[in-house]
Amino acid sequence: MKIRLVTCASVAVLSVGAGMVTAAPAPKRTEVVLAGSTSPLTGLAPAELQSALDEVHRAGMPGIHAEARDADHVWRGASGVADLRTGRPIRPDMRQRVGSITKTFTATAVLQQVEKGRIRLDAPIGRYLPKLVPGERGKKITVRMLLNHTSGLAEYIPYAFPSLAKYPSLPDISPKSLDDNRYRRFRPTELIESGLRAPAVGKPGGSPGVYSNTNYMILGELLKQITGTPAKEYITRNVIQRAGLKHTEFPAGPRIKGPHPRMYESMHGLIDPPRDYSVYDISWVPTGAGLVSTMDDLNRFYRLLLGGKIIKRSSLAQMQRTVTVDRLGEKLDYGLGLFEVKIPGCGTFWGHDGSSWGAGTLSLTRADGKRQMSVAVNLARWNKLDSSGKPQHHPIDDAFSAFKQQALCGNGDAQAANAS
């Protein structure tokens, strides 16, 4: 399946990111593979990886940084700038708004409560939130349907960002809402109510499902109701901290703490030159796409999750039961906060992607847990749209695809990959 990072990734436009766990020890770092060195035993090719990263920058991406892993061996690289004005270079350890990758964290938290018997996946959401999701919808939509986007609930984002409501019809959209909402604090209930008022996009449990952030906003309220703790606090304590993630958090305000790049939004050429939206209040999509993280933390999180270290193996099996979900015309094999990607000759990978205003991230882990890639870029929606609203091809697309292929499949153990 082709992953079109950022152009259609996760939040932004417009669809638009087992009890007490003791964190497993980090992989041995006796050998950190640096660009330009040689390490034929790792399955990673540092020079080729850095060259592929540089090609993405040369194709027009301001900055890109990534971490690739093969078993216990690690390569980290970066290319380009974190700040177009100052020329400050981008670094592999920088933080990034990771968009809808947040959905995997939220889904993991829900599965923890399923394991405790406090939530049933196939129970109607109206059992838990009768006032928020009343009537027939509350009776027919289950927790599982919210997690895998088969609820039929519409996306609320066109109502939060009205100047984008007619996306992708270029003559009828503008970036005005992006600036209007930069410091706005949304209430979860007002966004959920907008999604509930909108015409349904399908029947509960129907196929294909339709990707919608309304689902994950409701799941945030479900966690709050069941645990008695705001969802962001529960996820922080029971997923982020227990996984030992040191640089992952829900920002307390519009600014990101720690080293991070500026994040440039093009809105398919409507914003020219692209504008920096790294300072932004993320209350419009907190439990769906609100996290900030690093590539190292993302690789660690997915490695622990897929290794059965954060939730039980039986819960992971539920997360990996996929259905077809439509996201802006792209068909995803979507589970519960995870999607599956099969790369011929390379293996089966699990993960998620994410987009926020000005930022895009992709994290994939092979089914056997031995090969990983997390990569972040600081320009979003670089493809201009044609008259029908279809993104036009851009050299960045080819360069990014080549990097992904090298990071996930290049110089790897083909036999192990195919076995996965």
C-alpha positions, 0 to 999 in steps of 0.5 A, a space after each residue: 500500500 502506498 503511504 502518501 505522507 502528509 498529503 493525506 496523512 491523518 488529521 489535518 485536511 480534511 477528513 481533514 493525527 495489561 495492568 502495570 507495565 514495567 518498561 522493557 530495557 532499551 536495545 543495546 546501543 553498543 553500536 550507533 550507526 552513523 551516516 558514512 560509517 560501514 556496518 555490514 552486519 546490521 542490515 542498515 546501510 548508513 551511506 545509502 540512508 543518508 543519501 536518500 534523506 538528502 534527496 528528500 531535502 534536495 527535492 524541496 523539503 526544508 528539513 527531514 529527520 529519521 531513525 531506522 533500526 535493525 534489531 539492536 542497531 540504530 541509524 539516525 540522520 537528518 538533512 536540511 534546516 529546522 528554520 528557513 530564516 536562520 538556516 538552523 540545521 535540523 537534528 535527528 533528536 528533535 521533537 515533532 508534532 506527530 499528528 494522528 500517531 496519537 491515535 495508537 496511544 489513545 487506542 492502547 489506553 482504551 485497550 488497557 481499560 478493556 483488560 481491566 473489564 471497565 470497557 467492552 469493545 463491542 458495547 454501545 458507546 451510549 452505555 458509557 456516554 449516554 448524554 454525549 452520544 444519545 439515541 439510536 447512535 448511542 445504541 448502535 455505535 460500539 467502542 470498537 467502531 470508534 476505534 476502527 472508524 466504522 461508526 459512520 460519524 462525520 468529521 468535525 474539522 470542517 466545522 472547526 476550520 470553516 474556511 477549509 470546509 469545501 476542501 479540496 475545491 480550491 476556489 472555495 477554500 482559504 487558509 484563514 481558519 488556520 490563523 483564526 484558530 492558532 490560539 483558540 481553546 476548543 472544548 471537546 464537547 463542542 467539537 463532538 457535537 459538531 460531528 454528531 450534527 453533521 450528516 452521517 458518512 455511513 451506517 454503524 459497522 458499515 464497510 468501508 469505514 470512513 476516517 474521522 477524528 470525531 471517533 477519537 475525540 469521543 474516545 478521549 471522553 470515554 477514558 475520562 468517564 471510565 478512569 475519572 482522569 482527563 484522557 491526556 493525563 491517563 495516557 501520559 501516566 499509563 502509556 507514555 511514562 510506563 513505556 519509558 518515553 522521555 520526550 513524548 507529551 501533550 503540550 500544555 499550550 501552543 508552544 513545544 518544549 525542547 529542540 524542534 523545527 519550525 513547521 511550514 504549511 503550504 496548504 497545496 500552494 495556497 500559502 506561498 511561501 509556506 507559513 510556520 505553524 509550529 506555535 499552535 494550540 492543539 485543543 482542536 484534536 487532542 486525543 486524536 492528534 495532539 502528541 509531540 514526540 521524537 523518532 527514537 520515542 516512536 520507535 521505542 513505543 511501537 517496538 514495545 506495543 507490538 512486542 506485547 509489553 504495554 498491553 496483553 498479546 490478546 489485546 494486541 490481536 484485537 488491535 490488529 483485526 483490520 477493516 477497510 477504511 477510506 481516508 480521502 480516497 485512500 483505502 487503509 487496512 485499519 485496526 484499532 488505532 493501527 494500520 497494516 502495510 504490506 511491502 512485497 519482498 520486504 514484509 508486513 509492517 504496522 504503525 500509523 502516520 500523522 499530520 499537523 499544520 506544517 508537520 508530517 510523521 510516519 512510523 512503521 515497525 515490521 511484524 517481527 519487531 526487528 526493522 523499524 523506521 520513524 521519519 518526520 518532515 517540516 513541510 505539509 501539503 506540498 502537492 498543489 491540487 489540480 482542477 478536480 482537487 487531486 494532489 499533483 505529483 511532486 519530486 518530494 513524493 519520489 524521494 520520500 518513497 525511495 527513502 522509505 524503501 531504503 529504511 524499511 527494506 534496503 540491505 535487510 534480511 530478506 528471508 526474515 522480512 518475508 517470514 514476517 
